[in-house]
């Protein structure tokens, strides 16, 4: 189930990203290993607390009746999103981190069996990091009740088997490295995100 937030119109959310220079053009290497001619750098919009709050309210609105107890997101991109959405919902925020390449809860963070958890992320392309966080939540006996993302760049094709919402849903083309037309043109790919492959 996919539903856009009703807080602002899509174009108004997109305008927040544009004002923040968060939508980049070029040749980018994504966390998934795919390549793309566009990159959504959510950190550029999240650096402004007022804009971050507006985006978080948009996500929180969809999930207000889900009886969420905790919001969790993957480091790095999901940390601020989890914090702001948790603030909007009046609950606590946690984040997962990679340890030896495996997504885990660290820093003494715990989830209780049966605890209702909303998983959030800044950008989803293939959904790999979100699936890893969902697995962490389930391993601890907690219950993932939904997924919220600021930008779904899959155009709505990624399905987590849970209620999900995004403030922006864009179809940004991405390519396998061996099929990338930007590589064929000889343009160097850059990795603007926070995680090394």
C-alpha positions as CSV (number, residue, x, y, z in Angstrom):
1,X,0.0,0.0,0.0
2,X,1.5,3.3,-1.1
3,X,0.1,6.7,-0.2
4,X,1.5,10.2,-0.6
5,X,1.5,12.5,2.4
6,X,-1.3,15.0,2.5
7,X,0.7,17.7,4.4
8,X,2.1,19.4,1.3
9,X,1.6,18.8,-2.4
10,X,4.3,16.9,-4.3
11,X,5.5,20.0,-6.1
12,X,5.8,21.8,-2.8
13,X,8.0,19.0,-1.4
14,X,10.0,19.0,-4.6
15,X,10.5,22.7,-4.2
16,X,12.1,22.2,-0.8
17,X,14.6,19.9,-2.4
18,X,15.3,22.3,-5.2
19,X,15.8,25.2,-2.9
20,X,18.3,23.1,-1.0
21,X,20.2,22.0,-4.1
22,X,19.5,18.4,-3.2
23,X,18.7,17.1,-6.7
24,X,22.0,16.7,-8.4
25,X,22.7,16.1,-12.1
26,X,25.8,14.1,-13.4
27,X,27.0,10.5,-13.3
28,X,26.6,8.9,-10.0
29,X,27.5,5.5,-8.4
30,X,24.6,4.6,-6.1
31,X,24.9,2.6,-2.8
32,X,23.1,-0.3,-4.7
33,X,26.0,-0.4,-7.1
34,X,23.9,0.9,-9.9
35,X,24.6,4.1,-11.9
36,X,22.4,7.1,-12.5
37,X,22.4,10.5,-14.1
38,X,20.6,12.1,-11.1
39,X,21.2,11.9,-7.4
40,X,19.0,13.0,-4.5
41,X,21.3,14.2,-1.8
42,X,18.8,14.5,1.1
43,X,21.5,15.8,3.5
44,X,21.3,19.1,1.6
45,X,17.7,19.6,2.6
46,X,18.0,18.0,6.0
47,X,20.7,20.5,7.0
48,X,17.9,23.1,7.4
49,X,15.9,22.1,10.6
50,X,12.7,23.9,9.4
51,X,12.7,22.0,6.1
52,X,13.6,18.7,7.9
53,X,10.6,19.2,10.2
54,X,8.2,19.8,7.3
55,X,9.4,16.6,5.5
56,X,9.1,14.6,8.8
57,X,5.6,15.9,9.5
58,X,4.6,14.7,6.0
59,X,5.8,11.2,6.7
60,X,4.5,11.2,10.3
61,X,1.0,12.1,9.1
62,X,0.5,8.9,7.3
63,X,1.5,6.8,10.3
64,X,-0.2,8.7,13.2
65,X,-2.8,5.9,13.8
66,X,-0.3,3.0,13.7
67,X,0.5,3.1,17.4
68,X,4.2,3.5,16.8
69,X,6.5,3.2,19.8
70,X,9.8,3.7,18.1
71,X,11.2,5.1,14.8
72,X,14.4,3.5,13.4
73,X,16.5,4.3,10.4
74,X,19.9,3.2,9.0
75,X,23.0,5.2,9.5
76,X,23.8,7.6,7.9
77,X,20.8,8.7,5.8
78,X,18.1,7.5,8.1
79,X,19.5,9.1,11.4
80,X,18.0,12.6,10.9
81,X,14.9,11.2,9.3
82,X,14.2,8.9,12.2
83,X,14.9,11.6,14.7
84,X,12.6,14.1,13.1
85,X,9.8,11.7,12.4
86,X,10.0,10.4,16.0
87,X,9.8,14.0,17.2
88,X,6.7,14.5,15.1
89,X,5.1,11.4,16.5
90,X,6.2,11.9,20.1
91,X,8.2,8.7,20.3
92,X,11.9,7.7,20.6
93,X,14.3,7.4,17.7
94,X,17.0,4.8,17.1
95,X,19.4,4.0,14.2
96,X,21.2,1.0,13.0
97,X,24.8,0.8,11.9
98,X,27.0,-1.5,9.9
99,X,29.5,-3.5,11.9
100,X,31.8,-5.7,9.7
101,X,29.3,-5.2,6.9
102,X,26.3,-6.3,8.9
103,X,23.4,-4.0,9.9
104,X,23.0,-4.0,13.7
105,X,21.7,-2.1,16.6
106,X,24.7,-0.7,18.6
107,X,25.4,1.9,21.3
108,X,23.2,0.0,23.8
109,X,20.1,0.5,21.7
110,X,17.4,-2.2,22.3
111,X,14.0,-3.1,21.0
112,X,11.5,-5.1,23.1
113,X,9.5,-8.1,21.9
114,X,6.2,-6.8,20.4
115,X,7.4,-3.2,20.2
116,X,5.8,-1.4,17.2
117,X,8.5,0.1,15.0
118,X,8.4,2.4,12.0
119,X,11.4,2.0,9.7
120,X,12.4,5.2,7.8
121,X,15.1,6.2,5.3
122,X,16.0,9.2,3.3
123,X,16.1,7.7,-0.2
124,X,15.1,4.3,-1.5
125,X,16.3,3.0,-4.8
126,X,16.3,-0.8,-4.4
127,X,15.3,-0.9,-0.7
128,X,18.3,-3.0,0.4
129,X,19.2,-0.9,3.5
130,X,15.5,-0.8,4.6
131,X,15.2,-4.5,4.3
132,X,18.3,-4.9,6.5
133,X,16.8,-2.7,9.1
134,X,13.4,-4.6,9.0
135,X,15.4,-7.8,9.6
136,X,17.1,-6.2,12.6
137,X,13.8,-5.2,14.0
138,X,12.3,-8.7,13.5
139,X,15.4,-10.4,15.0
140,X,14.8,-8.6,18.2
141,X,11.2,-9.7,18.3
142,X,9.8,-6.2,17.6
143,X,7.2,-5.6,15.0
144,X,7.9,-3.5,11.9
145,X,4.5,-1.8,11.2
146,X,5.5,0.5,8.2
147,X,8.1,2.1,6.1
148,X,8.5,5.8,5.5
149,X,10.9,7.4,3.1
150,X,11.5,10.9,2.1
151,X,12.3,10.1,-1.6
152,X,11.2,6.9,-3.3
153,X,13.3,7.1,-6.4
154,X,12.0,3.7,-7.7
155,X,8.7,5.3,-8.7
156,X,6.8,3.1,-6.3
157,X,8.2,-0.2,-7.6
158,X,9.9,-1.2,-4.3
159,X,7.5,-3.1,-2.0
160,X,8.4,-4.0,1.5
161,X,5.3,-6.0,2.3
162,X,4.3,-3.3,4.8
163,X,2.3,-0.1,4.6
164,X,4.6,2.5,3.1
165,X,4.6,6.2,2.4
166,X,6.9,8.8,0.8
167,X,6.8,12.5,0.6
168,X,8.3,12.3,-3.0
169,X,8.0,9.5,-5.4
170,X,10.2,10.0,-8.4
171,X,11.2,7.6,-11.3
172,X,14.9,8.3,-11.6
173,X,16.6,6.0,-14.1
174,X,19.4,3.8,-12.8
175,X,21.5,1.3,-14.7
176,X,23.6,-1.7,-14.0
177,X,27.3,-0.7,-14.4
178,X,27.8,-2.8,-17.5
179,X,24.7,-1.2,-19.2
180,X,25.3,2.5,-18.1
181,X,25.0,4.9,-21.1
182,X,27.0,7.5,-19.1
183,X,29.9,5.0,-18.8
184,X,29.7,4.5,-22.6
185,X,30.1,8.3,-23.0
186,X,33.3,8.1,-20.8
187,X,31.9,10.3,-18.0
188,X,33.5,9.5,-14.6
189,X,31.1,8.2,-11.9
190,X,31.2,9.8,-8.5
191,X,29.9,8.4,-5.2
192,X,28.2,11.4,-3.4
193,X,26.6,9.4,-0.6
194,X,28.0,8.5,2.8
195,X,28.7,4.7,2.3
196,X,31.6,3.2,0.5
197,X,31.0,0.0,-1.5
